[in-house]
Amino acid sequence: MLIKLVVKSEKVGIKFLLFTKINIYKVNLGMATDFFEKYQNPDNNELFLLGKKDTDERISFDENMTGLEFETFSKELLKANGFDNVEVTTSSHDFGVDVIAYKDNIKYAIQCKKYSSKVGLKAVQEVIGSKSMHKCHVGVVLTNNYFTKSAIELAEKNNILLWDRNKLNELIKKYQDKNVEIL
């Protein structure tokens, strides 16, 4: 609603100065006209950032990304949600963990699974083993999908966190709400 008002006011010569709160990226300052030329569609409900590449940058999940791209995406999403020292492990000799991350001095072993169907026991078994090998406090399986009943049972018995599509969307939304705020 505010964007519609600003766009209409711009057309009749009224200028506004808008500020955004962005914690991750440096803001590139530009003319208001440049801003409105770039974002002419006020009905677009997508949240955006002006970022380090002079283009809008979003964190959003793409169903067409590969498994390796999902790991990199997960790394950036975790960093944006307050995790630090976030690293994607090498594809070989990782003992079944894709991302190592810290939050509040707690070390997480995260297995990323971009699947077109529910994630089963194997992913949970892998993170159980890799959690010990990497000396992590917490094991997590993160997926764009959901988990089978047997995977949920095994995770509960071994204190493994299961972050399904709902948690993934929550992390994305939390990042967007925190980093794009019109004052």
Phi, psi and chi 1 to 4 in degrees:
 res  aa     phi    psi   chi1   chi2   chi3   chi4
   1 MET       -  -44.4 -172.2   64.2  137.3      -
   2 LEU   -63.2  -41.0  177.8   62.5      -      -
   3 ILE   -62.0  -41.2  -63.7  -62.1      -      -
   4 LYS   -59.2  -44.7  -76.7 -177.1 -177.5 -178.9
   5 LEU   -62.0  -44.8  173.8   66.5      -      -
   6 VAL   -65.0  -43.1  172.3      -      -      -
   7 VAL   -63.6  -45.1  169.3      -      -      -
   8 LYS   -65.4  -38.7  -72.6  179.4 -179.2  179.7
   9 SER   -65.9  -37.9  -60.6      -      -      -
  10 GLU   -60.2  -37.7  177.7   71.6   15.5      -
  11 LYS   -65.8  -25.9  -71.2  179.3 -178.8  177.4
  12 VAL  -102.5    9.8  -64.9      -      -      -
  13 GLY    98.1    2.8      -      -      -      -
  14 ILE   -87.1  127.9  -61.1  172.2      -      -
  15 LYS  -102.9  142.2  -56.4  -82.7 -175.0 -168.2
  16 PHE  -122.7  149.2  -76.8   89.1      -      -
  17 LEU  -113.5  115.5 -178.0   57.4      -      -
  18 LEU  -107.4  141.8  -61.1  174.4      -      -
  19 PHE  -118.3  144.9  -66.4   92.2      -      -
  20 THR  -121.7  151.7   60.0      -      -      -
  21 LYS  -100.2  110.6  178.3 -177.7  173.1 -170.7
  22 ILE  -127.8  117.0  -58.9  173.3      -      -
  23 ASN   -85.8  -27.8  -64.2  -28.9      -      -
  24 ILE   -92.8  -43.6  -58.1  -61.0      -      -
  25 TYR  -108.3  153.4  -58.8  103.8      -      -
  26 LYS   -74.8  140.6  -67.9 -179.9 -178.7  176.2
  27 VAL   -89.8  131.0  177.0      -      -      -
  28 ASN   -91.8  119.0  -65.8  -37.2      -      -
  29 LEU   -82.5  141.4  -62.3  175.9      -      -
  30 GLY  -150.7  179.2      -      -      -      -
  31 MET   -72.5  146.8  -62.4  -63.5  -65.3      -
  32 ALA   -58.2  -36.3      -      -      -      -
  33 THR   -61.7  -42.3  -50.8      -      -      -
  34 ASP   -59.4  -41.6  -63.7  -23.8      -      -
  35 PHE   -60.4  -47.4  176.4   84.2      -      -
  36 PHE   -73.0  -29.6  -70.8  106.9      -      -
  37 GLU   -67.2  -36.6  -75.8  174.1    7.9      -
  38 LYS   -74.6  -34.4 -166.7  167.8 -172.0  178.2
  39 TYR  -119.9   64.9  -58.3  100.6      -      -
  40 GLN   -74.3  -19.5  -82.3  -64.4  -46.1      -
  41 ASN   -92.0   94.7 -176.0   -0.3      -      -
  42 PRO   -71.7  -13.3   25.0  -32.1      -      -
  43 ASP   -85.3   -6.3  -65.7  -35.1      -      -
  44 ASN   -70.2  119.3 -174.9   -5.7      -      -
  45 ASN   -90.0    2.2  -71.9  -33.1      -      -
  46 GLU   -70.9  142.2  -72.1 -172.3   66.1      -
  47 LEU   -86.2  145.3  -62.4  174.2      -      -
  48 PHE  -137.7  162.1   56.8   84.8      -      -
  49 LEU  -126.7  145.1  -60.3  175.6      -      -
  50 LEU   -92.9  119.5  -66.7  177.8      -      -
  51 GLY  -126.1 -161.6      -      -      -      -
  52 LYS   -69.0  -10.2   53.9 -170.9  170.4 -173.4
  53 LYS  -109.7   13.6  -67.7 -177.7 -174.6  171.5
  54 ASP    65.2   16.8 -113.9   -0.3      -      -
  55 THR  -128.9  167.0   60.5      -      -      -
  56 ASP   -76.2  140.8   67.5  -57.7      -      -
  57 GLU  -125.4  133.2  -65.2 -169.7   18.3      -
  58 ARG  -127.3  154.5  -64.4  176.3 -163.5   85.8
  59 ILE  -106.3  111.5  -72.6 -167.7      -      -
  60 SER  -145.6  151.3   62.6      -      -      -
  61 PHE   -84.9  135.8  177.4   75.4      -      -
  62 ASP  -115.2  119.8  178.1    4.2      -      -
  63 GLU   -60.6  -21.1  -68.9  -68.3  -18.1      -
  64 ASN   -90.9   -2.1  -64.1  -43.2      -      -
  65 MET   -69.0  152.0   67.9  174.8   64.6      -
  66 THR   -78.8  172.8   65.9      -      -      -
  67 GLY   -60.3  -42.1      -      -      -      -
  68 LEU   -66.3  -38.7  -70.5  174.0      -      -
  69 GLU   -65.0  -35.2  -69.7  170.5  -26.6      -
  70 PHE   -65.1  -37.3 -177.3   61.0      -      -
  71 GLU   -63.4  -45.8  -69.2  172.8   13.0      -
  72 THR   -64.6  -42.8  -57.7      -      -      -
  73 PHE   -56.9  -46.3  163.9   80.6      -      -
  74 SER   -61.4  -41.1  -61.0      -      -      -
  75 LYS   -57.6  -50.5  171.5 -172.6  172.8 -178.6
  76 GLU   -64.8  -37.9  -64.5  -54.9  -42.1      -
  77 LEU   -65.9  -41.8 -175.4   61.0      -      -
  78 LEU   -64.0  -44.4  -69.2  166.6      -      -
  79 LYS   -59.0  -41.5  -75.2  169.2   53.1  176.2
  80 ALA   -68.8  -19.1      -      -      -      -
  81 ASN  -102.9   22.6  -85.5  -84.0      -      -
  82 GLY    94.4    2.6      -      -      -      -
  83 PHE   -80.1  150.5  -74.6   79.8      -      -
  84 ASP  -129.4  172.1   52.5   40.1      -      -
  85 ASN    47.6   44.3  -64.8  -36.5      -      -
  86 VAL   -85.5  123.0 -176.9      -      -      -
  87 GLU  -135.5  136.4  -65.9  -61.8  -34.8      -
  88 VAL   -82.8  130.6  175.4      -      -      -
  89 THR   -76.0  165.8   62.0      -      -      -
  90 THR   -67.3  152.1   60.4      -      -      -
  91 SER   -70.9  -19.3   55.5      -      -      -
  92 SER  -115.6  151.2   59.4      -      -      -
  93 HIS    62.9   31.3  -53.9  -64.0      -      -
  94 ASP   -97.1   -2.2   63.2    8.4      -      -
  95 PHE    56.9   26.3  -60.2  101.2      -      -
  96 GLY    92.7   15.5      -      -      -      -
  97 VAL  -119.7  138.7   67.7      -      -      -
  98 ASP  -101.0  -32.7  -61.0  -46.9      -      -
  99 VAL  -135.3  134.9  177.3      -      -      -
 100 ILE  -111.1  131.4  -59.4  -72.7      -      -
 101 ALA  -147.2  156.7      -      -      -      -
 102 TYR  -120.6  144.5  -69.3   82.2      -      -
 103 LYS  -148.4  126.4 -171.9  166.1 -170.7  177.2
 104 ASP    52.4   43.5  -59.4  -35.4      -      -
 105 ASN    62.4   20.5  -67.0  -40.0      -      -
 106 ILE  -107.9  128.8  -63.0  170.6      -      -
 107 LYS   -93.7  126.3 -171.7  175.8 -177.8 -177.3
 108 TYR  -109.3  134.9  -71.0   75.1      -      -
 109 ALA  -104.2  118.2      -      -      -      -
 110 ILE  -120.5  122.6  -57.3  164.7      -      -
 111 GLN   -97.5  120.3  175.7   67.6  -76.8      -
 112 CYS  -100.3  127.0  -58.6      -      -      -
 113 LYS  -129.7  108.0  -66.0  -66.3 -176.0 -172.2
 114 LYS   -95.3  100.9 -171.5 -157.1  169.5  -88.0
 115 TYR  -121.6  153.4  -83.2   14.3      -      -
 116 SER   -93.5   -6.8   57.4      -      -      -
 117 SER  -133.4  179.1   58.7      -      -      -
 118 LYS   -63.2  146.9  -71.8 -174.7  175.5 -176.9
 119 VAL   -85.2  133.2  177.5      -      -      -
 120 GLY  -103.7 -162.7      -      -      -      -
 121 LEU   -57.7  -39.0  -79.5  171.2      -      -
 122 LYS   -55.1  -43.1 -173.2  172.9 -175.9  -97.1
 123 ALA   -64.4  -39.6      -      -      -      -
 124 VAL   -67.4  -43.0  177.2      -      -      -
 125 GLN   -60.1  -41.3  -68.3  167.8  -22.8      -
 126 GLU   -62.4  -43.4  -71.8  172.8  -10.3      -
 127 VAL   -73.5  -28.2   84.0      -      -      -
 128 ILE   -61.2  -47.4  -70.5  168.7      -      -
 129 GLY   -69.3  -43.0      -      -      -      -
 130 SER   -70.2  -29.2   64.8      -      -      -
 131 LYS   -58.3  -44.8  178.7 -178.7  145.0 -166.1
 132 SER   -69.9  -43.5  -62.6      -      -      -
 133 MET   -61.5  -34.4  -68.5  -59.7  -66.1      -
 134 HIS   -97.0    5.2  -70.6  -80.7      -      -
 135 LYS    54.6   48.8  -61.4  178.4 -179.3  167.1
 136 CYS   -96.6  153.3  -65.8      -      -      -
 137 HIS   -81.9  -34.4  -56.3  104.4      -      -
 138 VAL  -131.0  137.9  178.3      -      -      -
 139 GLY  -109.3  139.2      -      -      -      -
 140 VAL  -137.4  140.2  178.6      -      -      -
 141 VAL  -113.3  121.4 -178.4      -      -      -
 142 LEU  -111.1  128.3  171.6   63.9      -      -
 143 THR  -139.7  160.1 -175.8      -      -      -
 144 ASN   -87.0   -1.3   63.9  -53.2      -      -
 145 ASN  -119.3 -145.6 -148.6  -58.4      -      -
 146 TYR  -127.8 -177.3  -63.4   96.5      -      -
 147 PHE  -116.6  150.6  -64.6   92.9      -      -
 148 THR   -73.2  162.0   63.0      -      -      -
 149 LYS   -60.7  -41.6 -176.5  178.0  176.9 -175.4
 150 SER   -67.1  -35.7   56.9      -      -      -
 151 ALA   -64.5  -41.0      -      -      -      -
 152 ILE   -63.7  -43.8  -66.7  168.6      -      -
 153 GLU   -61.5  -46.7  -71.6  176.0   20.6      -
 154 LEU   -65.0  -40.3 -177.7   61.7      -      -
 155 ALA   -63.0  -43.5      -      -      -      -
 156 GLU   -61.8  -41.7  -73.7  174.9   -5.0      -
 157 LYS   -69.0  -22.8  -61.8 -117.2 -172.9 -117.2
 158 ASN  -113.2   13.7  -71.8  -81.4      -      -
 159 ASN    54.1   44.4  -62.7  -44.8      -      -
 160 ILE  -100.9  132.9  -60.2  -62.2      -      -
 161 LEU   -82.7  135.5  -59.7  176.6      -      -
 162 LEU  -111.8  113.9  -61.4 -179.7      -      -
 163 TRP  -106.8  102.8  -67.4   -7.7      -      -
 164 ASP   -91.5 -167.0   61.6   12.7      -      -
 165 ARG   -57.5  -35.8 -174.0  173.8 -165.7   91.4
 166 ASN   -64.3  -43.6  -63.2  -25.9      -      -
 167 LYS   -66.7  -39.1  178.4   67.1  173.5 -177.1
 168 LEU   -59.3  -47.6 -178.3   66.1      -      -
 169 ASN   -63.1  -36.8  -72.5  -27.8      -      -
 170 GLU   -63.3  -42.7  179.5 -175.0  -47.3      -
 171 LEU   -64.2  -40.9  -70.8  169.9      -      -
 172 ILE   -64.5  -46.8  -67.7  168.2      -      -
 173 LYS   -64.4  -42.4 -177.7  170.1  176.1   17.0
 174 LYS   -60.1  -42.6 -176.6  177.8  175.5 -176.1
 175 TYR   -62.3  -47.6  164.9   75.2      -      -
 176 GLN   -65.0  -44.9  -70.4  172.5  -26.9      -
 177 ASP   -62.8  -36.9  -71.2  -12.4      -      -
 178 LYS   -74.4  -33.4  179.3  174.8   72.1  175.0
 179 ASN  -102.3  -11.1  -72.4  -65.4      -      -
 180 VAL  -128.9  109.9  178.5      -      -      -
 181 GLU  -143.5  118.5  179.3  179.6  -46.5      -
 182 ILE   -86.9  124.4  -64.0  177.0      -      -
 183 LEU   -90.1      -  -58.7  174.8      -      -
